Amino acid sequence: MNHEKLRCYEQLSLVAEEVARMVARWPRGNAYLIDQLKRAMASSLLNLSEGNGKSCFGRERRRFFRISLGSIAEVSACLDLARAYGLIEASAQELLKSRLRLAYVQIRALP
């Protein structure tokens, strides 16, 4: 598949894997944040791949990329909340957010 060749897809996949490992260790009572984080993470990857799968380079393709970018921002905000709630360390948060920023810039550069 074409989307698997994108560096931004690779970056988001790495974040998704780490998010899955990370939330599995969170204490009970955080299901709402885990659900929101997982859904936003899935949306970022799924909309990126669907937009990249469009054969045209028009408005519809860019719409999927914009949705993916919004979902990346949502993942970032969830990580901020997780840090504020003491669920993740600052170093883990920053590593994940740096990968998100890289993917964000790369998606913005797609035609």
C-alpha positions as a Markdown table, in Angstrom:
| # | Residue | x | y | z |
|---|---|---|---|---|
| 1 | Met | 0.0 | 0.0 | 0.0 |
| 2 | Asn | 1.2 | 3.5 | -0.8 |
| 3 | His | 0.5 | 4.9 | 2.7 |
| 4 | Glu | 3.0 | 2.5 | 4.2 |
| 5 | Lys | 5.8 | 4.2 | 2.3 |
| 6 | Leu | 5.2 | 7.6 | 3.9 |
| 7 | Arg | 7.5 | 8.6 | 6.6 |
| 8 | Cys | 4.7 | 10.3 | 8.4 |
| 9 | Tyr | 2.7 | 7.1 | 8.5 |
| 10 | Glu | 5.8 | 5.3 | 10.0 |
| 11 | Gln | 6.1 | 8.0 | 12.6 |
| 12 | Leu | 2.4 | 7.8 | 13.6 |
| 13 | Ser | 2.6 | 4.0 | 13.7 |
| 14 | Leu | 5.5 | 4.2 | 16.1 |
| 15 | Val | 3.5 | 6.6 | 18.3 |
| 16 | Ala | 0.5 | 4.3 | 18.1 |
| 17 | Glu | 2.5 | 1.3 | 19.3 |
| 18 | Glu | 4.0 | 3.3 | 22.2 |
| 19 | Val | 0.5 | 4.7 | 23.1 |
| 20 | Ala | -0.9 | 1.1 | 23.2 |
| 21 | Arg | 1.9 | -0.1 | 25.5 |
| 22 | Met | 1.7 | 3.1 | 27.7 |
| 23 | Val | -2.1 | 3.0 | 28.3 |
| 24 | Ala | -2.0 | -0.7 | 29.2 |
| 25 | Arg | -0.1 | 0.3 | 32.3 |
| 26 | Trp | -2.4 | 3.2 | 33.4 |
| 27 | Pro | -4.4 | 2.7 | 36.6 |
| 28 | Arg | -8.2 | 2.1 | 36.5 |
| 29 | Gly | -10.3 | 5.1 | 36.3 |
| 30 | Asn | -8.7 | 6.5 | 33.1 |
| 31 | Ala | -10.8 | 4.7 | 30.6 |
| 32 | Tyr | -12.3 | 8.0 | 29.2 |
| 33 | Leu | -8.8 | 9.3 | 28.4 |
| 34 | Ile | -7.5 | 6.0 | 27.1 |
| 35 | Asp | -10.6 | 5.8 | 24.7 |
| 36 | Gln | -10.1 | 9.4 | 23.5 |
| 37 | Leu | -6.4 | 8.9 | 23.0 |
| 38 | Lys | -6.8 | 5.6 | 21.1 |
| 39 | Arg | -9.6 | 7.0 | 18.9 |
| 40 | Ala | -7.6 | 10.1 | 18.0 |
| 41 | Met | -4.6 | 8.0 | 17.3 |
| 42 | Ala | -6.6 | 5.7 | 15.0 |
| 43 | Ser | -8.2 | 8.7 | 13.2 |
| 44 | Ser | -4.8 | 10.2 | 12.5 |
| 45 | Leu | -3.5 | 7.0 | 10.8 |
| 46 | Leu | -6.8 | 6.0 | 9.1 |
| 47 | Asn | -7.4 | 9.4 | 7.6 |
| 48 | Leu | -3.8 | 9.7 | 6.4 |
| 49 | Ser | -4.0 | 6.4 | 4.7 |
| 50 | Glu | -7.4 | 7.1 | 3.2 |
| 51 | Gly | -6.3 | 10.4 | 1.9 |
| 52 | Asn | -3.2 | 9.0 | 0.4 |
| 53 | Gly | -5.2 | 6.2 | -1.3 |
| 54 | Lys | -7.2 | 8.8 | -3.3 |
| 55 | Ser | -6.1 | 8.7 | -6.9 |
| 56 | Cys | -6.7 | 12.4 | -7.4 |
| 57 | Phe | -4.8 | 15.3 | -5.7 |
| 58 | Gly | -7.8 | 17.4 | -5.1 |
| 59 | Arg | -10.0 | 18.8 | -2.4 |
| 60 | Glu | -11.1 | 15.4 | -1.1 |
| 61 | Arg | -7.6 | 14.2 | -0.6 |
| 62 | Arg | -6.6 | 17.3 | 1.3 |
| 63 | Arg | -9.7 | 17.0 | 3.5 |
| 64 | Phe | -8.6 | 13.6 | 4.8 |
| 65 | Phe | -5.1 | 15.1 | 5.5 |
| 66 | Arg | -6.7 | 18.0 | 7.4 |
| 67 | Ile | -8.7 | 15.5 | 9.5 |
| 68 | Ser | -5.5 | 13.6 | 10.2 |
| 69 | Leu | -3.8 | 16.8 | 11.3 |
| 70 | Gly | -6.7 | 17.6 | 13.7 |
| 71 | Ser | -6.4 | 14.1 | 15.2 |
| 72 | Ile | -2.7 | 14.5 | 15.7 |
| 73 | Ala | -3.4 | 17.7 | 17.6 |
| 74 | Glu | -5.9 | 15.8 | 19.7 |
| 75 | Val | -3.4 | 13.1 | 20.5 |
| 76 | Ser | -1.0 | 15.8 | 21.5 |
| 77 | Ala | -3.6 | 17.3 | 23.9 |
| 78 | Cys | -4.3 | 13.9 | 25.3 |
| 79 | Leu | -0.6 | 13.5 | 26.1 |
| 80 | Asp | -0.6 | 16.9 | 27.8 |
| 81 | Leu | -3.5 | 15.7 | 30.0 |
| 82 | Ala | -1.8 | 12.4 | 30.7 |
| 83 | Arg | 1.3 | 14.4 | 31.8 |
| 84 | Ala | -0.8 | 16.8 | 33.9 |
| 85 | Tyr | -2.5 | 13.8 | 35.6 |
| 86 | Gly | 0.8 | 12.1 | 36.4 |
| 87 | Leu | 0.2 | 9.2 | 34.0 |
| 88 | Ile | 3.4 | 9.7 | 31.9 |
| 89 | Glu | 6.8 | 11.2 | 32.5 |
| 90 | Ala | 7.8 | 14.4 | 30.8 |
| 91 | Ser | 10.5 | 12.6 | 28.8 |
| 92 | Ala | 8.0 | 10.1 | 27.3 |
| 93 | Gln | 5.6 | 12.9 | 26.6 |
| 94 | Glu | 8.2 | 14.9 | 24.7 |
| 95 | Leu | 9.4 | 11.9 | 22.7 |
| 96 | Leu | 5.9 | 11.1 | 21.5 |
| 97 | Lys | 5.1 | 14.8 | 20.8 |
| 98 | Ser | 8.3 | 15.2 | 18.8 |
| 99 | Arg | 7.2 | 12.3 | 16.6 |
| 100 | Leu | 3.8 | 13.8 | 16.3 |
| 101 | Arg | 5.3 | 17.2 | 15.2 |
| 102 | Leu | 7.4 | 15.5 | 12.6 |
| 103 | Ala | 4.5 | 13.6 | 11.2 |
| 104 | Tyr | 2.4 | 16.8 | 11.2 |
| 105 | Val | 5.0 | 18.7 | 9.2 |
| 106 | Gln | 5.4 | 15.8 | 6.8 |
| 107 | Ile | 1.6 | 15.6 | 6.2 |
| 108 | Arg | 1.3 | 19.3 | 5.6 |
| 109 | Ala | 3.9 | 18.9 | 2.9 |
| 110 | Leu | 2.0 | 16.2 | 1.0 |
| 111 | Pro | 0.5 | 17.3 | -2.3 |
